[in-house]
Amino acid sequence: MREALTLSFLLALSSTAVLLVVGGALAYSLRKPFPGKRIVESILLLPIALPPTVLGFYLLILLGPAGPIQKVIGVPLAFTFPGMLLGATLFSFPFAFTAFREAFLSLDEDLLETARTLGAGRLRIWREIILPLVWPGLLSGALLAFAHTLGEFGVVLMVGGNIPGKTQVASTYIYDLVENLEFKEANKASALMLVLAFSLIFLTRTLEERWRSVTASRNPSASR
């Protein structure tokens, strides 16, 4: 269990780090309306409506020995950690992106424009205005994506297989225990995952409530 749980945490941390950078940048870029925005957002949010097996199947085709990735980089990524990372990142993307988008939509554009008018550079605006205002939303989305990746089963099984010591994560480890009728060990592992999931969701909700209260205090009319 320790090896599978360690790999689960590594996968979740790596995926969350990617989502913070890529998802955060996209959420910030898409905060303003433009032609085709709904189409772009629908594509980005598509994994939330797709069955994990469907996304996993197409990723398996993409990353497999006969897939286009093999032709570009020379090695297949199916049944490897990088392949699992890509699958987990895509599948958890909508959860992080939604929270990031709400955080950036709460920004006061007049405040940002005033800072630019006063000569503040982009880096200073991000450091002194944007990040202090949106960090609870970013952290909330990151925790939600982390929790989602930690418990992911379908996509990681399809893309990574279930190779002990290589691609076996906590969820597929529990699946193996149940298949082998080792219910006592499966119960212990499941209880641990239940506690971890509850703790992460509770922390996420706490951050969301704090973010809403801070946003409402800055803009009292929004809470009416």
C-alpha positions in Angstrom: 0.0 0.0 0.0 2.8 2.4 0.9 4.3 2.2 -2.6 1.0 2.7 -4.3 0.0 5.6 -2.1 3.4 7.2 -2.6 2.9 7.0 -6.4 -0.6 8.4 -6.0 0.7 11.4 -4.1 3.5 12.0 -6.6 1.0 11.8 -9.5 -1.5 14.2 -7.7 1.3 16.7 -6.8 2.7 16.7 -10.3 -0.7 17.0 -11.9 -1.7 19.8 -9.5 1.6 21.7 -10.3 0.9 21.5 -14.0 -2.7 22.6 -13.5 -1.7 25.6 -11.5 0.5 26.9 -14.3 -1.5 25.9 -17.3 -5.0 26.1 -15.8 -4.2 29.4 -14.1 -2.8 31.0 -17.2 -5.9 29.8 -19.3 -8.4 30.9 -16.6 -6.7 34.4 -16.5 -6.6 34.7 -20.3 -10.3 33.6 -20.7 -11.7 36.0 -18.0 -12.9 38.5 -20.7 -15.4 37.8 -23.4 -14.3 37.2 -27.0 -15.8 35.5 -30.1 -15.8 31.7 -29.7 -15.2 31.8 -25.9 -18.1 29.4 -25.2 -16.6 26.9 -27.7 -13.2 27.1 -26.1 -14.5 26.7 -22.6 -16.7 23.8 -23.7 -13.7 22.0 -25.1 -11.7 22.7 -21.9 -14.5 21.4 -19.7 -15.3 18.4 -21.8 -13.6 15.9 -19.6 -16.0 16.6 -16.8 -18.8 15.1 -18.9 -16.9 12.3 -20.6 -16.7 8.8 -19.0 -13.2 8.2 -17.8 -13.0 5.1 -20.1 -13.7 7.3 -23.1 -10.9 9.8 -22.3 -8.6 6.9 -21.3 -9.3 5.1 -24.6 -8.4 8.1 -26.8 -5.3 8.8 -24.7 -4.3 5.2 -25.1 -4.6 5.5 -28.9 -2.6 8.8 -28.7 0.1 7.5 -26.4 0.4 3.9 -27.6 3.1 2.3 -29.7 1.3 3.1 -32.9 0.1 6.6 -31.8 1.3 10.0 -33.0 3.3 10.7 -29.8 5.4 7.6 -30.6 6.2 9.0 -34.0 7.2 12.4 -32.6 9.3 11.5 -29.6 10.3 7.9 -30.5 8.9 6.2 -27.5 5.3 5.4 -26.4 4.0 7.0 -23.2 1.2 4.4 -22.5 1.8 2.5 -19.3 4.4 5.0 -18.0 4.2 7.7 -15.3 4.4 10.6 -17.9 1.4 9.0 -19.7 -0.5 8.7 -16.4 0.4 12.3 -15.6 -1.0 13.6 -18.9 -4.2 11.6 -18.4 -4.7 12.7 -14.8 -4.0 16.3 -15.7 -6.6 16.3 -18.5 -9.2 14.6 -16.4 -8.8 16.9 -13.4 -8.4 20.0 -15.5 -12.1 21.1 -15.4 -12.2 21.0 -11.6 -9.2 23.2 -11.3 -10.1 25.5 -14.2 -13.6 26.2 -12.9 -12.2 27.3 -9.5 -9.4 29.4 -11.1 -11.9 31.0 -13.5 -14.2 32.1 -10.7 -11.2 33.5 -8.8 -10.1 35.6 -11.7 -13.6 36.7 -12.6 -13.8 38.3 -9.1 -11.0 40.7 -10.0 -11.9 44.4 -10.3 -10.7 45.4 -13.8 -10.9 49.1 -12.8 -8.4 48.4 -10.1 -6.0 46.7 -12.5 -6.4 49.5 -15.0 -5.7 52.1 -12.4 -2.5 50.3 -11.4 -1.4 50.2 -15.0 -2.2 53.9 -15.4 0.0 54.7 -12.3 2.9 52.9 -14.0 2.9 49.5 -12.3 4.4 46.8 -14.3 2.8 43.4 -15.1 5.0 41.6 -12.5 4.2 44.1 -9.8 0.5 44.0 -10.5 0.5 40.2 -10.3 2.6 40.2 -7.1 0.9 43.0 -5.2 -2.7 43.0 -6.5 -3.8 39.8 -8.4 -2.2 37.1 -6.3 -3.3 38.5 -2.9 -6.9 38.7 -4.2 -7.2 35.3 -5.9 -4.9 33.0 -3.9 -7.7 31.4 -1.9 -9.5 30.5 -5.1 -6.3 29.2 -6.7 -5.5 27.1 -3.6 -9.1 25.8 -3.5 -9.0 24.7 -7.1 -5.5 23.1 -6.6 -6.7 21.1 -3.6 -9.8 20.0 -5.4 -7.7 18.8 -8.4 -5.3 17.1 -6.0 -8.1 15.2 -4.3 -9.7 14.3 -7.6 -6.4 12.9 -9.0 -5.6 11.1 -5.8 -8.8 9.1 -6.1 -8.8 8.7 -9.9 -9.3 5.2 -11.2 -10.6 4.9 -14.8 -8.2 7.1 -16.7 -5.0 6.0 -14.8 -6.0 2.3 -15.3 -6.6 2.8 -19.0 -3.5 4.8 -19.6 -1.1 3.5 -17.0 -2.3 -0.1 -16.6 -1.9 -1.5 -13.1 1.8 -2.4 -12.9 3.0 -2.9 -9.3 5.9 -0.6 -8.5 5.6 1.3 -11.7 2.0 2.5 -12.5 -0.1 1.0 -9.7 -1.7 3.8 -7.6 -3.8 3.5 -4.5 -7.1 3.2 -6.4 -5.9 0.4 -8.6 -4.2 -1.3 -5.6 -7.6 -1.4 -3.8 -9.1 -2.8 -7.0 -6.6 -5.6 -7.0 -7.3 -6.4 -3.4 -11.0 -6.7 -4.0 -10.4 -8.9 -7.1 -8.3 -11.2 -4.9 -11.0 -11.2 -2.2 -8.6 -9.6 0.3 -11.4 -7.6 1.8 -9.7 -6.9 5.2 -6.7 -5.2 3.5 -9.0 -3.5 1.0 -11.1 -2.1 3.9 -7.9 -0.6 5.6 -6.8 1.0 2.4 -10.2 2.3 1.6 -10.6 3.8 5.0 -7.3 5.6 4.7 -8.4 7.1 1.3 -11.8 8.1 2.8 -10.1 10.1 5.6 -7.7 11.7 3.1 -10.6 12.6 0.7 -12.7 14.1 3.5 -9.8 16.1 4.9 -9.0 17.6 1.5 -12.7 18.4 0.7 -13.2 20.0 4.1 -10.1 22.1 3.6 -11.3 23.1 0.1 -14.7 24.2 1.4 -13.1 26.2 4.2 -10.9 28.1 1.8 -13.9 28.7 -0.5 -15.9 30.1 2.4 -13.0 32.4 3.4 -12.6 33.5 -0.2 -16.3 34.4 -0.5 -16.3 36.3 2.8 -13.3 38.3 1.7 -14.8 39.0 -1.7 -18.1 40.1 -0.2 -16.3 42.4 2.3 -14.5 44.1 -0.6 -17.7 44.4 -2.7 -20.7 44.6 -0.3 -23.2 44.9 -3.1 -22.3 41.4 -4.4 -23.6 39.7 -1.3 -27.0 41.3 -1.5 
